[in-house]
Amino acid sequence: MSKTKERPAYQDDIDAAVDVMRRGGVILYPTDTVWGIGCDATNAEAVARIYEIKRRADAKSMLVLVDSLAALESIIPEIPEVAYDMIELAIRPMTIIYDGARGVAPNLLAEDGSLGVRLCKDAFSAALARQMRTPIVSTSANISGEPTPMIFSAISQEIIDAVDYVVGYRQGDTKTAPPSQIIKLGSKGEVKIIRP
């Protein structure tokens, strides 16, 4: 008798969120750090909508979430060797800003062509990115300049009303997670700590 894999409690949310993003929509979802606004990172129109929702200049780039090294390598063709060690040894979420990103919406990139990418170890975020099969935009669920909401109940109604789908999973959480570390890596492996 074969054992069937148990369906995660959040699978309906993932199915719905992926469907919305594949149609160019914007979602509100729990990441491995804070609640985020997200979309398909390859869809420039959806990315532009997030900038509008946040009232943020698109010169301020946003990061993306991926679920695997293969997904990371597909958008960052030349990953400095030190990045692999940093990802493996990280004890909390780590966003790494890489030079020379490709395969994502051009309006996601910083002016120098760099892109922040976080390889998710959190079950929900990783499953969402895996099922989406493209990187997912992740930016804090607030109007630019306002405090970052650490839990769902702190998100403004304006943000909730502006998105196409709100994930139900983890809305009741009261425990907060720390924001990710942010490290910028040069093409020759130079390390600059942006947020420790």
N, C-alpha and C positions, 0 to 999 in steps of 0.2 A: 504494500500500500504506500503510495507516494505522499510525501508531506507537502501540502500546499503552503506557499509563503503567505503569512498573515498580512493583510492589507493595513498599512499604517492609518491611524485615526485621522491624519491630516490629508489623506489622498484625494478626497473630494475637493478640498481647497486647492490642491496642486493642479488637478485636472481643470478646474474652472479658471484659475489664474493663468495657466499656460494657454488655454483657449482664448482668453481675452488678449494676452500679449501677442499671440500669433496673428490676431486680427488687428494689431496696431494699437491696442489699448494700453492703459496705464493702471498699475495695481498698487495697493498699499499692503505691505507684508512685513512679518517679523524676520529680521536677518539674524546673523550670528552675533550682532552687537545691539543695534537699536532698531526701531521700526523704520522701514524705508519705503520710498516711492520707487517703483521699478517699471521697466518695460524691456522689450527686445532691444538689445544694444546695437543691433544692425539696422534698426529702423529710425532714420533721421527725423521723420515727422513725429514719432512718439517721443524721441529724445527732446525735440523742440517743445513739445507739450509740457514735459516735466520742468524745463526752464521757465515756462510761462506760469505753471502752477506755483513754483517756488519764488517767482518774481526775481529771478536770478540771471545775471548777465551770462551769456554762453561762453564768455572768455574764462569763466570759472568752471573748469572741467569736472565731471562726475566720475565715480569709479564703477567698475563692473565686478560681478561675482561669477566665478566658474566653479565647476565641481571636481575637476581633475587636472593633472599635469598635462594631459593630452589637449584639453580645452585651452589651457594657458598657452601651450606651445603653438596652437593654431592661430592665436592673435598676436603673439610676441615671437617673431621668428628667431631673434637672437637673445636668448636669456643668459645673462652672466652666470657662470658656474656657482658663484656664491649664493645666488637666489635659491637654488635647490636645497642647500644646507639651511638657509634661513627658514624656508617653508617647513622643512622637516623638524627643525628644532624649536619652532615657535610654540610657546605655551599659551598664548592667547591670540585672538584674531590679528592677522597682520596684512595690511594693504601695502603692496610694493608698487611704486611708480616706475614703469619701464619706458625706455626710449623705443621709438620705431614700431608702434602698434599698427596693426593692419586688420582689415576684415570687420571693423565696427563702423558705426555712423561717424562721418567726419566731424560732426558738431559735438562729439563726445571727447575728442582729443584736446589736450592743452595746446597753446600756441606753438610750443616746441615739438609737437607731435607725440608727446608722452601720454601714457594712460595708467591710471591706478587700477590694479587688479588684485582681488582677494580670492584665494582658493579656500572655499568654505569647508569647514569640518563639522559644522552644525547640520544635523540630520535634515531639517526642513529646507534650509537654503540650498543644501547640496542636492536634495531630491528635486527641488524646483528647477535648478540649473540643468540637472541631468535630463529631466523630461523635456525641458525647453529646447535643448540641444544648440542653444546659442548663449553667449554671455548675457547676463541680466544686469541692467543698470541698477545701481543702489545709491541713493542719496537720502539724507535724513528727512523725515516726514514733517517738515516745518517750512514756513515762509522764510526766505533768506534773511539772516540777521536776527531772527527770533531764536529763543533757546531750543535746543534739540530735545524733542520729547523722548524720554527714556522708556516709557511704557505706553501702551495703546491709549489709556484713559487721558493721557496728557496731549494727545494729538488734537489740533483745532478742528472744529466742524467744517471750516472752509476747505481744509485739505481733504477731509473725508468725502465731502461733496464733489470735489474736483476730479476724483479718480473714477475708473470704470468698474473696479472690483476691489472689495475690502476682504482680506483673508480673515476668517473667523478664528483660526488656530492661534492660541496664545494671547487672545485679547484680554483674558482675565489675569495675566501675569502681573505680579506686583514687585517681583525681584528684577533689578536692573543688571545689565551686563556692561562691562567697561567698553569704551570705544576702541576701535582697532589701533594698533601701532601703525604709523605711516613712515615708510622708508623709501627714499628715492635712490635708485640704482643707476649709475652711469653705464654706458655700453662696455667700458673696460672694468666694471665691477666696483667703481667708486661708490661708497655708501654715505648717504646723507640722511640723518634722522630728522624727519619733519615733525612727528608727534611720538614721543617715547612711550 
